[in-house]
Structures are given as C-alpha cells and as structure tokens.
Amino acid sequence: MQITYPHYYKEFSCTADKCKDTCCAGWGIVIDDNTLKKYGQVKGAFGRRLRQEIDWKEKSFCQKAGRCAFLNQKNLCDIYTELGEQAFCDTCRRYPRHIEEFENLREISLSLSCPEAAEIILSRQEKVRFITKEKQTQEENYEEFDFFLFDKLMDARTLLLEILQNRNYPIEHRMGAVLGFSHDMQRRIRNQEIFQIDELIEKYQAENAMERIGRRLENYHESSREKMLILDEMMEMLNRLEVLNPKFPEWVWEARTILYERGNIWYQSKRRVFREKGFAYRTVLEQLMVYFIFTYFCGAVYDGNAYAKTKMAVVSTLLIREWMLAAWIKEAKLPDISKIVELSYCYSRELEHSDYNLNTMDEMLRKESIFSMKNLLTVLMN
C-alpha cells in the first residue's frame, strides 16, 4: 500500500490541556465497535463510570454542557489518565489526522479543525510537498472501484496543486484556473469522456495558459455591487448547515452585518484597503486551497463530483477571506496568524465535523445557482 502525506504532517504534537480550543467539546465523539467492547470489560469504579457515560445506542460519549463527559476541569482526558493512550477509541487516537482511503492507497493529512494543526498548515510560507511511501500490507480490492477515473483524478489533482503553488501569478488567478479546469473536467466525466482528460491537462499545462486565463479573469473586476450581494448570499447559505457550535450562527450574522449592512460603496472601499494592506495573506489563501484540494478532490472517485470538490475549496477559502476582512474592520487592526487560525478552525469544525454538513454543502454547490461559475469568478476577482 502507498501512504501519502504533506511534508509537515509529522510536526504535529497534541498540546493537551494547553490547547486553545479543545477537540473534546462541541461535537459528538463516535466510538468504534472494538473499543466499545473493551470499555464494556473494564473493571472497578472507572469501568462503571465508563458504562454510565456512554450512549450505547448512538455509540458515542455522553456530553455535559457540550463537553465530553471524560474531559475534566483541567481539560485533560480521564480515560487517558486512568487507562492510558491505548484505551482511546479510533476517533480520539487519530484526530486531528484525517484519512482518505482508496484502493491500495491511503492519504493522511492534518485537519484544519484542530488549532495546533491549523497553525502548522497556515503559518508556513514554503510550498507544500507531498511524500509517498510504500508500506507492506495485504493488497486491497474495492468493489466497483473505478481505477481509470481515479488515475485521472490523481493526475488532475497534481496539476491543480501545481497551479495553486505557482507564485508567479496572483492567487485569485490560480483559484480561477483550478475552477475552470475542474468545470471542464466535470463535463468530460458527465459525458463519459474520461479519456479526454489527458488532453485537458495538456491544455492547462501549456506555456501561455495562465496568461490567457488571467486576461479572461480581469473581465470580472467590474460589477462591484454584484460582488457584495453574491458574497452575502453565499455566507447566508451557511445557515442551512447543522449547528454544531451554538455560536456559529452568531458569527455568520455578525460577519454579514459588519461587511454588508453599510452598503456597497463602503464595503468596496474597505475591501480595496484590506487587499493592499493584507498582501501577505495570499500565502494563507494558497495554503487553504491546497489543504482542501488535497483532502477532498480525489474523493470524487466515489461520487463523480470533481467540480463540486473544487468549488468547496474555493467557497471555503473565500468565506474565510471575508471573515478575515470582518475581523480587521471590527478590531481596527490586521488579523495576526493566531486570529486567522481561529477563524479557519472554527469554520472547519462546522463544515468538516459533520457528514450531514459536508453532504449539504456538496448538494448546494451542485444545485444552487448562487454558486455558479460566473458568480464564483465575480467574487473571486474582488
């Protein structure tokens, strides 16, 4: 089996009680069947507590005031203290490691929803490299796994990551290019013309491809009032998601109020100043895009929706960019990396910690006209 991971993957170390925002609160922690069986056999007083503090029907830990029942007042885990790390369930043992499984390939990344992982991902200035190693395991055979499509998705993702990390061009042009490519690739998938994807890749690798794309994107600098209205509606769409953190709808409402309530002229003036002052943030936008594309794009082998995966990366990055702008306006100072990390992991927790939310977002991106190519390019060139 091949194992692939970003070069910074092994830098992560859990900060435990020193964490800025513990992962043991704000979401249900699912327990795998093997660990449930082990918990059922623990003896003594702690064994009795284990069995009392587990929702056996839902196969998850009970919560108290939104916190795992085993998270003590010092923000340490009582299961770890009493039984050691080997007693962790799969979720607690792996997090914030995110694993995507394909036939004879496992891809591992750090989840943006963890504050420590988010800081590792977003604070780095160098381009992300991906390391692949061979691990001796029994060969896997997935039923109905479309290896031909997967091979093309892997080739396409390599191209997308190359484009996103080509710093000879503005990040907005790079994001527009990966959108355009994914749109064109989706048409070939839909028409069962997968063999034509190689030709499409060659087209986007051509020497003058980015210059040509850049000229087309410049047409979207106009329609300034339309940009604000589109962004407002996109952010409002977040209210369709399942609420994991009760504060999340308040954050969405506050950002919309700060950014859009005083009208388009005011918004555009703030946007122009922020774009000039926040030039260094373009690396942050690049790292966000690389994170989302690496993590989710090849998952299209299971549903055929490569374009929706790229749109999720673009929309998520744009909304976090808007939250950065709102934070600057609210606090009257440019957000530092700590603030950017906070905005990013809060967004990620709401989206990525819920299969319902990921599926809802995917459906909205595919069906709602607000997320059309034209609208995305319009707000991208803001």
JOBELFEN-V435903 format. One record per pair of residues at least 24 apart in sequence whose C-alpha atoms are under 7 Angstrom apart, sorted by the first residue. I is the first residue (numbers start at 1). J is the second residue. D is the distance in Angstrom with one decimal. If there is no record, write none. Layout:
BEGIN
{{I,J,D} {I,J,D}}
END
This chain:
BEGIN
{{1,104,4.7} {1,105,5.5} {1,134,5.8} {1,135,5.2} {1,136,6.2} {1,137,5.9} {2,104,6.3} {2,105,4.8} {2,106,6.3} {2,132,6.5} {2,133,5.6} {2,134,4.6} {2,135,6.1} {3,105,6.0} {3,106,5.0} {3,107,5.8} {3,132,5.5} {3,133,5.2} {3,134,6.2} {3,135,7.0} {4,106,6.4} {4,107,4.8} {4,108,6.2} {4,130,6.6} {4,131,5.4} {4,132,4.3} {4,133,6.5} {5,107,5.9} {5,108,5.0} {5,109,5.7} {5,130,5.6} {5,131,5.5} {5,132,6.7} {6,109,6.5} {6,128,6.5} {6,129,5.8} {6,130,4.4} {6,131,6.1} {7,128,6.6} {7,129,5.4} {7,130,5.6} {7,131,6.2} {9,109,6.5} {9,110,6.5} {12,117,6.4} {16,76,6.6} {17,74,6.5} {17,75,4.9} {17,76,5.6} {20,115,6.6} {21,115,6.8} {23,114,7.0} {24,67,6.2} {24,68,5.6} {24,71,6.7} {25,66,5.7} {25,67,4.1} {25,68,5.8} {26,66,5.3} {26,67,6.3} {26,244,6.3} {26,245,5.8} {27,244,6.2} {28,60,6.6} {29,60,5.4} {29,61,6.0} {29,91,7.0} {30,59,5.8} {30,60,4.4} {30,61,7.0} {30,91,6.7} {31,59,5.5} {31,60,5.2} {31,89,5.6} {31,90,7.0} {31,91,6.9} {32,89,6.3} {32,90,6.3} {35,89,5.5} {103,140,5.9} {103,141,6.2} {103,142,5.9} {104,139,6.4} {104,140,5.5} {112,345,5.5} {112,348,6.1} {113,345,4.1} {113,346,6.7} {113,348,4.9} {113,349,4.9} {114,345,6.1} {115,341,6.5} {115,342,6.9} {115,345,6.1} {118,341,5.8} {118,345,6.5} {119,341,5.8} {121,287,6.7} {122,284,5.5} {122,287,6.0} {123,337,6.6} {125,283,6.6} {127,165,6.4} {146,301,6.7} {149,194,6.9} {149,301,6.4} {150,298,6.9} {150,301,5.5} {152,197,6.9} {153,298,5.7} {154,298,6.5} {156,201,6.8} {157,297,6.9} {161,290,6.3} {164,286,6.4} {164,290,6.9} {165,286,6.9} {171,282,6.3} {171,286,6.6} {172,380,6.2} {172,381,6.3} {173,214,5.7} {173,217,7.0} {175,314,6.9} {176,377,6.5} {177,213,6.5} {179,310,6.4} {179,311,6.9} {182,306,6.5} {182,307,4.9} {182,310,6.7} {183,307,5.5} {186,306,6.2} {186,307,5.7} {220,377,6.6} {220,378,5.1} {220,381,6.0} {221,381,5.5} {221,382,6.5} {225,264,5.6} {227,378,6.2} {227,379,5.0} {228,260,6.8} {228,264,6.4} {230,370,6.9} {230,375,6.9} {231,379,6.9} {232,256,6.4} {232,260,6.9} {234,370,6.9} {235,319,6.9} {241,357,5.4} {241,360,6.8} {242,357,6.1} {244,350,6.0} {255,323,6.3} {255,326,5.7} {258,326,6.1} {259,326,6.1} {274,325,6.9} {285,317,6.3} {288,317,6.2} {289,313,5.7} {289,314,6.8} {289,317,6.6} {308,362,6.2} {308,365,5.9} {308,366,6.1} {311,365,6.8} {320,344,6.4}}
END
